[in-house]
Amino acid sequence: MLEDLRLDERLLLGKPWTLVVWDDPVNLMTYVTWVFTSYFGFPREKAERLMLQVHTEGRAAVAEGTREEIERHLEAMHGYGLQATMQRVDG
Amino acid sequence: MRILGEFHWKGGAIERRFTGAERKMIGNLATGLAETMATAEDPEAAEDAVLLRLLPVAVPEDPEASAEFADATRERLAAAKTEGANRVVADLEAAPGGVVRLDEEAAVVWVKALGDLRIALATRVGIENVQKASSPQGLVYAWLTWLQGSLVDALDAA
């Protein structure tokens, strides 16, 4: 029953999207961490872990949600000057 | 402790004294950024490296979704970046004795604008060139990097 509801919700909202932040040579590690804590409200530990993932792996998935939600986050990231893109989950 | 003139908290605001030369340098860079942002909707500027970096493609594998995102956000983002750069210049011009005092809202505008100025400079001159501190642009870039980092530290201490 609950599973069915979740499926309905998913069909209604469409496939989820992911916000990806990419490494870039300019933005400071402290600045990226600050963006993650102040904009997303992530705890410092999570913000630092994501920042390090961006730095060492070249990218990190930072948020998942509906297209509308992720577009809003993406506009904010571009406002902060972060190199960010969005992509459909599973594709 | 403050030997280089970091941003620091004083009386409920983040403060720093800027020299005339520093104000002029930031003013020049900010004017350049505002000029670039003014061309954001100009088809002839579509390949401008600074615009491509500061207003990047949203969905690399989907041109249609990227175009929709750009239609909805590009003008607003360009205006916000222009506004940020102009705000920094206005705050510097209004600073008595060069002392800028920022509340937290203003500090957020500043830290974003300083980042945009660094990105624009590194994109125009080339990251390898600005990372060489021996060139004039490299010195400016290194100073801006230090300045932005000092403001991030102050915001973290809020």
Boltz contact constraints between the chains, C-beta under 6 A:
constraints:
  - contact:
      token1: [A, 25]
      token2: [B, 127]
      max_distance: 6.0
  - contact:
      token1: [A, 26]
      token2: [B, 118]
      max_distance: 6.0
  - contact:
      token1: [A, 26]
      token2: [B, 119]
      max_distance: 6.0
  - contact:
      token1: [A, 26]
      token2: [B, 122]
      max_distance: 6.0
  - contact:
      token1: [A, 28]
      token2: [B, 149]
      max_distance: 6.0
  - contact:
      token1: [A, 30]
      token2: [B, 152]
      max_distance: 6.0
  - contact:
      token1: [A, 31]
      token2: [B, 152]
      max_distance: 6.0
  - contact:
      token1: [A, 34]
      token2: [B, 152]
      max_distance: 6.0
  - contact:
      token1: [A, 74]
      token2: [B, 58]
      max_distance: 6.0
  - contact:
      token1: [A, 75]
      token2: [B, 73]
      max_distance: 6.0
  - contact:
      token1: [A, 78]
      token2: [B, 77]
      max_distance: 6.0
  - contact:
      token1: [A, 79]
      token2: [B, 80]
      max_distance: 6.0
  - contact:
      token1: [A, 80]
      token2: [B, 112]
      max_distance: 6.0
  - contact:
      token1: [A, 81]
      token2: [B, 115]
      max_distance: 6.0
  - contact:
      token1: [A, 81]
      token2: [B, 116]
      max_distance: 6.0
  - contact:
      token1: [A, 81]
      token2: [B, 119]
      max_distance: 6.0
  - contact:
      token1: [A, 85]
      token2: [B, 60]
      max_distance: 6.0
  - contact:
      token1: [A, 86]
      token2: [B, 58]
      max_distance: 6.0
  - contact:
      token1: [A, 86]
      token2: [B, 59]
      max_distance: 6.0
